[in-house]
């Protein structure tokens, strides 16, 4: 044990605490009333619309690929960084050759040069409009961060109602997050550091586009 | 524009506050910003039906944690190490700076990037690293701006709140050689481009910590820009500096704090990004660039353990650094962050700084408040800042064995003695108020006689009624009886 550790712990124990208030039970919104999928989709769409991030619903993989192509075209994107998720690999197969593709383990310079990134989300939270990216389950840390446009495929089965439901999913055993990195993403990157005027896209993606995949 | 108060000397406060009061641009910028934040905050919390329950609950969690901080911080450290992080303990600023500097030097890391962190401001980490030719590049837009300008943050959440777009535009022309612009969008685009070069080449990233989870050893960092994600994923080494009071017991406790913090700080229901980092990715070396190979957490005491065992002041450590009390405070709204001359400004700074840095460094701060209670009303964890300010005032004046008593001036003592003498006896009280009524008919006397003259130069004395309540009451009683 380091000297500093000993000293700090000793200082904290220096005076016996006369009153230790009990730690309250966890307060959580998890496990509330069941919210129908349509309502979860509507809430997610409304919240993300306010943040400038469109949400589409795609019935199957063909629709997903079509939508990706259209969104890339809207943004004039010609290169796409891919995560290693099977859903992403499937969708990418259908894309035209004019779109240059980079795998998740591509050179960092290439990832920095990509116009767009494609990933799934391990969970999405309707209440807050949040995508939950769990790095243990998908190599998507940089593909969702470096390119100007992030397209996220969200299997409808992973769309939960509340923030608490999201945390409950992350810690299925109730305690451990079990992934070195978990990133919550709610809309595109933004700042208001200059005279509090909103600027979208300062370091992270300038645009976020969500596609809910019904049959995945 | 006010000068940057590098001097942290206590006596500087009044001069700095006075400078700020003369600065019309600063006053306007502060007013706009604090009004806007206050507006957004109330809109955001109005949409939460159980806001009060959330606040009460969060406070209970914090109270339980701070009372057993030894237990929770040790649990946090053990679990972080189990997950693959290396935990360092720092008793004070000097030790913390030495740890980070050594980490950088041992790895030959020369190019450092950093995301916003009040704890690293508190220990003046940049200065320590700069002395070893390793000054980190600040990557939060606001922090980068003030780093370019050679200034210090003036707000916990919006560090460059005191600078206008024109001043920032001119700064970018001078320092970056860009074509003139005062458009935030254009300026941010230049920042994005410049800072990406730094991220791509950086070999060590430094961040702060918003919450550390004892049961998992995870840290959570909130942000809007994406620079925290960059700082904690692109360089090979990540160093997080965490005040020991940032710990919360359970992973599931994060939900309540995430509901409270962004709404209180910026009025957002959530900030754009939350990074939850738990140790290292054991595949970091093989799967290129998906996370740092090393994670270090520096646990910083720097006066916190002293506050934790001080039963009267302990609730100071419940603070989650949202900045709501700054925006609500009429004093902060008027003088801004720099006038405080301390890293933490506003009401929270006025209670935190004297305890962390010592009363000798910050004696005027507990007195720089009207005790109006606006800070307590908006605090998401209901810290009773006015009561803590009063306690600190008492300690500043009387000393408490830990802090030396203040030397009271002869006139101050005389004034209070006289006040007390007049107030204790009805006849003397009547005489004094009669004298005051007479005095107010002589405005010249008020305007020239010290100390009234100084007070009078910017204000009018409240008018006393022509007749006292006592006289009116007596007269009315007499008439009704008569």
Interface residues (C-beta under 8 A of the other chain):
Chain A: X2 X4 X5 X7 X8 X9 X11 X12 X13 X14 X15 X17 X18 X19 X20 X21 X22 X23 X24 X26 X27 X28 X29 X30 X47 X51 X104 X105 X106 X107 X108 X109 X111 X112 X128 X129 X130 X135 X139 X141 X142 X145 X163 X164 X167 X168 X170 X171 X174 X175 X176 X177 X179 X180 X181 X182 X183 X184 X185 X186 X187 X188 X189 X190 X191 X192 X193 X194 X195 X196 X197 X199 X201 X202 X203 X204 X205
Chain B: X29 X32 X33 X36 X53 X54 X57 X60 X61 X63 X64 X65 X67 X68 X69 X70 X73 X74 X77 X83 X84 X88 X89 X90 X91 X95 X139 X140 X141 X142 X145 X158 X159 X160 X161 X163 X164 X165 X168 X184 X185 X187 X188 X191 X192 X195 X196 X200 X215 X216 X218 X224 X225 X226 X227 X229 X230 X233 X234 X244 X249 X250 X251 X252 X253 X254 X255 X256 X258 X259 X266 X269 X270 X271 X272 X273 X274 X275 X276 X277 X278 X279 X280 X281 X282 X287 X288 X289 X290 X291 X299 X301 X305 X306 X308 X309 X311
